Amino acid sequence: MKVDLIKEEIAFDEFFKIFKADLRFEKFDGTLSERVTRYSFEKNDAIAALVYHREKDAYILVRQFRYPPFHHETDPWLCEIVAGGKEEKESEEDAAKREVEEETGYKVLRLEKICKCYVSPGLMSERVTIFLAEVDDSSRINDGGGVAGEDEDIELVWIPRKEANKWMNAQQVGDAKTIISLQWHLMKQSAF
């Protein structure tokens, strides 16, 4: 299928870029659409990791302030899985290990890729690769809490695996990557 890009410009360029485009696209019946304007928030890809403590049979989530939910009637201190941007030339696996160490204080013992998905494909270019990161008491290297130079203030939240479904259902509005990874792990565990 064809896209006719008529005009494209950068409308904003700071932490991320916003591209504004005038275009026409081929419709499913083979005709071209009318000229439309579309926006794309361009941001580097990210990683996320569901941290599972094997000995305690529990997930370690991170709770921190998130500005966008502040505008809704949602608690802006969200509990979610570890996440962060992938640095240039850094592998997804190395980024996941780094973020787990920075945010939780654990060194990853085993890393398994769950999936790669778009965050919001109607508006954002960002894709997130989600991992399962297993840890135990022997892999604790510090208290976690984030990187001071990045203005992170992170609280660790422990969710026992047996209570994860109840915890997810109690969320007023949940974080998609957290829900995806918890459901994936719970389904995988119930298969054994």
CORKA-V390409 format. One record per residue. PSI is psi in whole degrees, 0 to 359 (NA if undefined). Layout:
psi->{PSI & PSI}
This chain:
psi->{152 & 146 & 129 & 100 & 110 & 314 & 139 & 137 & 159 & 116 & 341 & 141 & 89 & 251 & 327 & 171 & 148 & 117 & 140 & 128 & 140 & 130 & 169 & 147 & 151 & 128 & 168 & 338 & 3 & 352 & 164 & 143 & 169 & 165 & 128 & 159 & 132 & 152 & 148 & 122 & 113 & 118 & 147 & 155 & 161 & 171 & 160 & 152 & 126 & 114 & 119 & 121 & 111 & 314 & 323 & 355 & 52 & 156 & 143 & 110 & 165 & 139 & 128 & 163 & 133 & 122 & 312 & 316 & 343 & 331 & 357 & 175 & 51 & 145 & 117 & 356 & 90 & 145 & 126 & 174 & 164 & 139 & 157 & 171 & 150 & 126 & 156 & 134 & 8 & 136 & 158 & 319 & 315 & 322 & 318 & 314 & 317 & 313 & 321 & 316 & 313 & 316 & 325 & 338 & 14 & 142 & 135 & 130 & 323 & 137 & 131 & 129 & 131 & 306 & 171 & 132 & 159 & 145 & 310 & 82 & 344 & 347 & 332 & 146 & 343 & 133 & 147 & 132 & 122 & 134 & 160 & 128 & 114 & 138 & 170 & 183 & 326 & 342 & 8 & 124 & 340 & 187 & 352 & 205 & 357 & 180 & 123 & 320 & 348 & 14 & 38 & 139 & 97 & 133 & 135 & 136 & 125 & 128 & 111 & 140 & 321 & 344 & 3 & 318 & 315 & 317 & 315 & 316 & 338 & 351 & 132 & 309 & 121 & 166 & 127 & 314 & 328 & 315 & 314 & 310 & 319 & 314 & 318 & 311 & 319 & 320 & 319 & 318 & 323 & 344 & 343 & NA}
